[in-house]
Amino acid sequence: MDSSGIPKEMKERLTAFDLSLTEVEKTLKYLVDVPQNELNEKMTPLDKAKLDLTGAYTINSLFWMYLNVCGINPKEHAVKQELDRIRSYMNRVKDIQDKAKAPKLDKGAAKRFVKSSLWQAAKDKIQEHVTPKENKDKPIVIDDEEPETSGLSRKRKRDSQTDDTPVKHSKKKKKKKEKK
């Protein structure tokens, strides 16, 4: 015990508390010195909400400590519900922040991917129905390549491209060629 009547361990705690309060004062000095409207102009709405919540939480925490010092149980006081309410708002702000940081969906790119995959799937389905099982390795030409094979089916086009057999034309085409 010291000559002032305060136990040594209590004196150490009070000194640490005094240092902490001095640090809080230095931190808050900037907010106190700058006019509130000037501070709000520079901040985004999310930053304003964070500042307001931090201020409210700090004040209520200091009141919690005051109640403790006075010997009142703060857990049975209304300040506990207030601190819980402020914490819930802080969590909501954090969720909003996380959503803003989340990756965005590029709708145009997604449409191109889907369209491309559907086109490829349709092309594969056509190829599957037209191509016999044993000739799957041979390519199928869907676009008109040569005028002489344009009347043939896709299968016949493929066969005519791979075989050396002559291509037979329909009677209508022969008549058109003869008239010219």
C-alpha positions in Angstrom: 0.0 0.0 0.0 1.2 3.5 -0.9 1.0 6.6 1.3 -2.1 7.8 -0.6 -4.0 4.7 0.6 -4.3 3.2 -2.9 -3.1 -0.4 -3.3 -0.1 -0.9 -5.6 -1.9 -3.2 -8.0 -4.8 -0.8 -8.3 -2.5 2.1 -9.0 -0.9 0.1 -11.9 -4.4 -0.5 -13.4 -5.3 3.2 -13.0 -2.1 4.2 -14.7 -2.8 1.9 -17.6 -6.4 3.2 -17.8 -5.1 6.8 -17.9 -2.7 6.0 -20.7 -5.5 4.3 -22.7 -7.8 7.3 -22.3 -5.0 9.6 -23.4 -4.6 7.5 -26.5 -8.4 7.6 -27.2 -8.3 11.4 -26.8 -5.5 11.7 -29.4 -7.4 9.5 -31.8 -10.6 11.4 -31.5 -9.0 14.8 -31.5 -9.1 14.9 -35.4 -12.8 14.2 -35.4 -13.5 16.9 -32.8 -11.4 19.5 -34.5 -12.9 19.1 -38.0 -16.5 20.5 -38.4 -19.0 17.7 -38.8 -20.5 18.9 -42.1 -17.0 19.2 -43.7 -16.2 15.7 -42.5 -19.4 14.3 -44.0 -18.7 15.9 -47.4 -15.5 13.9 -47.7 -17.1 10.6 -46.7 -19.1 8.0 -48.6 -22.4 6.9 -47.0 -20.8 3.6 -45.9 -18.0 5.5 -44.2 -20.5 7.8 -42.5 -22.4 4.8 -41.1 -19.2 3.2 -39.9 -18.1 6.4 -38.2 -21.5 6.9 -36.5 -21.6 3.3 -35.3 -18.1 3.5 -34.0 -18.9 6.7 -32.1 -22.1 5.1 -30.6 -20.3 1.9 -29.6 -17.4 3.9 -28.0 -19.7 6.0 -25.9 -21.7 3.0 -24.8 -18.6 1.1 -24.0 -17.3 4.0 -21.9 -20.7 4.1 -20.1 -20.3 0.3 -19.5 -16.9 0.9 -17.9 -18.4 3.7 -15.8 -21.1 1.4 -14.5 -18.4 -1.2 -13.6 -16.4 1.5 -11.7 -19.5 2.5 -9.8 -20.2 -1.1 -8.8 -23.3 -1.5 -10.9 -23.6 -4.7 -12.9 -23.8 -3.5 -16.6 -25.1 -6.8 -17.8 -28.4 -6.0 -16.0 -28.5 -2.5 -17.4 -30.1 -1.3 -20.6 -26.6 -0.4 -22.0 -26.1 -4.1 -22.8 -29.1 -4.2 -25.2 -27.8 -1.0 -26.7 -24.4 -2.5 -27.3 -26.0 -5.6 -28.8 -28.1 -3.4 -31.1 -25.1 -1.5 -32.3 -23.1 -4.7 -32.9 -25.9 -6.0 -35.1 -25.8 -2.8 -37.2 -22.0 -3.2 -37.4 -22.6 -6.7 -38.8 -25.1 -5.4 -41.3 -22.5 -2.7 -42.5 -19.9 -5.5 -42.8 -22.3 -7.6 -44.9 -22.9 -4.6 -47.2 -19.2 -4.1 -47.5 -18.6 -7.8 -48.3 -21.3 -7.7 -51.0 -19.7 -4.7 -52.6 -16.3 -6.5 -52.7 -17.9 -9.7 -54.1 -17.2 -10.5 -57.8 -19.8 -9.3 -60.2 -21.4 -11.3 -63.0 -20.7 -10.1 -66.5 -24.1 -10.8 -68.1 -22.8 -10.3 -71.7 -20.1 -12.8 -71.2 -22.4 -15.3 -69.6 -24.9 -15.0 -72.5 -22.0 -15.6 -75.0 -20.9 -18.7 -73.0 -24.4 -20.1 -72.9 -25.1 -19.4 -76.6 -21.8 -20.9 -77.7 -22.4 -24.1 -75.6 -25.9 -24.4 -76.9 -24.8 -24.0 -80.5 -22.0 -26.5 -80.0 -24.5 -29.0 -78.4 -26.9 -28.6 -81.3 -24.1 -29.1 -83.8 -23.0 -32.2 -82.0 -26.5 -33.6 -81.9 -26.9 -33.0 -85.6 -23.6 -34.7 -86.3 -24.6 -37.6 -84.1 -27.8 -38.3 -86.0 -26.3 -37.9 -89.4 -23.0 -39.6 -89.0 -23.0 -43.5 -88.8 -21.2 -44.9 -85.8 -18.3 -46.3 -87.8 -17.6 -43.0 -89.7 -17.6 -40.6 -86.7 -14.0 -39.5 -87.5 -14.9 -38.2 -90.9 -15.9 -34.5 -90.9 -19.4 -33.3 -92.0 -19.7 -30.2 -94.1 -22.8 -28.3 -93.2 -22.2 -25.2 -95.4 -22.6 -25.5 -99.2 -19.1 -26.0 -100.5 -19.5 -27.0 -104.1 -22.5 -26.4 -106.3 -22.4 -30.0 -107.7 -23.0 -31.6 -104.3 -25.5 -29.1 -103.0 -28.5 -31.4 -103.8 -27.1 -34.3 -101.8 -27.7 -35.1 -98.2 -25.0 -34.4 -95.6 -24.1 -38.0 -95.5 -23.7 -38.2 -99.2 -21.7 -35.0 -99.2 -19.3 -36.6 -96.8 -19.1 -39.8 -98.7 -18.6 -37.9 -102.0 -15.7 -36.0 -100.5 -14.0 -39.0 -99.2 -14.7 -41.5 -102.0 -13.6 -41.3 -105.6 -17.0 -42.4 -106.9 -18.7 -40.0 -109.2 -21.4 -37.8 -107.9 -24.9 -38.4 -109.4 -27.1 -35.5 -110.0 -30.9 -35.5 -109.9 -32.8 -35.3 -113.1 -34.0 -31.8 -112.4 -30.5 -30.5 -112.3 -29.5 -32.3 -115.5 -32.5 -30.7 -117.3 -31.5 -27.2 -116.0 -27.9 -27.7 -117.2 -29.1 -28.9 -120.7 -31.4 -25.8 -121.1 -28.5 -23.5 -120.5 
